[in-house]
Amino acid sequence: MYANIPTDELLTFIESACNNNEVGKDLKRDTLKLLKVIIEQNYFQFMGKTYTQHDGLAMGVPTSSILSEFFLQNLENSKIYDILLNCNIVGYFRYVDDLLIIYNERKTDIQDLLYTQTQLHHREGEGRQ
């Protein structure tokens, strides 16, 4: 999951949260700088070789769980809630990155829901399956 978190959008969400909560200019600047450093220090080893992970958050880093939770809560509040209403979802439950969605198959086209969900963070080169 962590590797799929779009870090640019995450930093934008955090900046917006700082603005909405009247965080001081210096604290906001320093917080965003520190988070960017943490996000960019994304190295791992595999079979004796060191690699750089270019996308997403690093696995095994304590800040990744906090940042991904912040991102997912923001996404739920800004986009997913409307999707659930538009697709007539009966129940939506999330624990970390596990989801349980309850729907009435007579009222909800599950393929449309899946397509809409995948388009939240459509990356270049990926198409509709």
C-alpha positions in Angstrom: 0.0 0.0 0.0 2.7 2.5 1.0 4.3 2.5 -2.4 1.0 3.5 -4.0 0.6 6.7 -1.9 1.2 9.7 -4.3 3.6 11.8 -2.3 3.1 15.0 -4.2 -0.6 14.9 -3.4 0.1 13.9 0.2 2.3 17.0 0.7 -0.5 19.1 -0.9 -3.0 17.7 1.5 -0.7 18.4 4.5 -0.1 21.9 3.3 -3.8 22.4 3.0 -4.3 21.0 6.5 -1.7 23.4 7.8 -3.5 26.4 6.2 -6.9 25.2 7.4 -5.7 24.9 11.0 -3.8 28.3 11.0 -0.4 26.7 11.4 2.3 29.4 11.5 4.2 30.2 8.3 7.6 29.0 9.6 6.2 25.8 11.2 4.4 24.9 8.0 7.5 25.5 5.9 9.7 23.5 8.3 7.2 20.7 8.6 6.8 20.4 4.8 10.6 20.5 4.4 11.1 17.7 6.9 8.4 15.5 5.5 9.9 15.9 2.0 13.3 14.8 3.3 11.7 11.8 5.0 9.8 10.9 1.9 12.8 11.2 -0.4 15.1 9.1 1.9 13.5 6.0 0.4 16.3 3.4 0.2 16.1 -0.4 0.6 18.3 -3.4 0.2 17.6 -6.6 -1.7 20.1 -9.4 -2.1 23.0 -7.2 -1.1 22.2 -4.3 -3.5 20.9 -0.9 -2.4 17.9 0.5 -4.4 16.0 3.8 -4.3 12.2 3.6 -4.3 11.0 6.5 -6.5 7.3 6.3 -5.9 5.2 6.3 -2.7 6.2 5.9 0.9 8.8 3.5 2.2 7.8 0.2 3.9 9.1 -0.4 7.3 9.4 3.3 8.2 7.4 4.5 11.2 6.2 7.7 9.5 4.7 5.8 6.5 1.8 4.4 8.5 1.0 7.9 9.9 1.3 9.6 6.5 -0.7 7.0 4.7 -3.5 7.2 7.3 -3.6 11.0 6.9 -3.7 10.6 3.1 -6.5 7.9 3.2 -8.6 9.9 5.6 -8.3 13.0 3.4 -9.2 11.0 0.3 -12.2 9.5 2.1 -13.5 13.0 3.1 -12.7 14.7 -0.2 -13.6 12.1 -2.9 -14.7 8.6 -1.6 -17.7 9.8 0.3 -19.3 11.3 -2.9 -18.5 8.1 -4.8 -20.2 6.0 -2.1 -23.3 8.1 -2.3 -23.4 8.2 -6.2 -22.9 4.4 -6.4 -25.6 3.6 -3.7 -23.2 1.9 -1.4 -24.9 0.5 1.7 -21.8 0.2 4.0 -18.2 1.2 3.8 -15.7 0.1 6.5 -11.9 0.5 6.5 -9.2 -0.8 8.8 -5.8 0.5 7.7 -5.8 -0.5 4.0 -8.4 -3.3 4.2 -11.9 -2.4 2.9 -15.3 -4.0 3.3 -17.9 -2.6 1.0 -21.6 -3.7 1.2 -23.8 -3.0 -1.7 -27.1 -4.0 -3.3 -26.3 -5.6 -6.7 -29.7 -4.4 -8.0 -28.8 -0.7 -7.3 -25.0 -0.7 -7.7 -23.0 -1.5 -10.8 -19.9 -2.9 -9.1 -17.8 -2.5 -12.3 -18.6 1.2 -12.4 -17.6 1.5 -8.8 -14.3 -0.3 -9.3 -13.5 1.8 -12.4 -14.3 5.0 -10.5 -12.1 3.9 -7.6 -9.2 3.1 -9.8 -9.4 6.5 -11.5 -8.8 8.3 -8.2 -5.1 8.0 -8.9 -4.8 7.0 -12.5 -1.2 6.9 -13.5 0.3 7.3 -17.0 0.4 4.2 -19.0 -2.4 2.4 -17.1 -5.7 1.7 -18.9 -9.1 0.4 -18.1 -9.0 -3.4 -17.6 
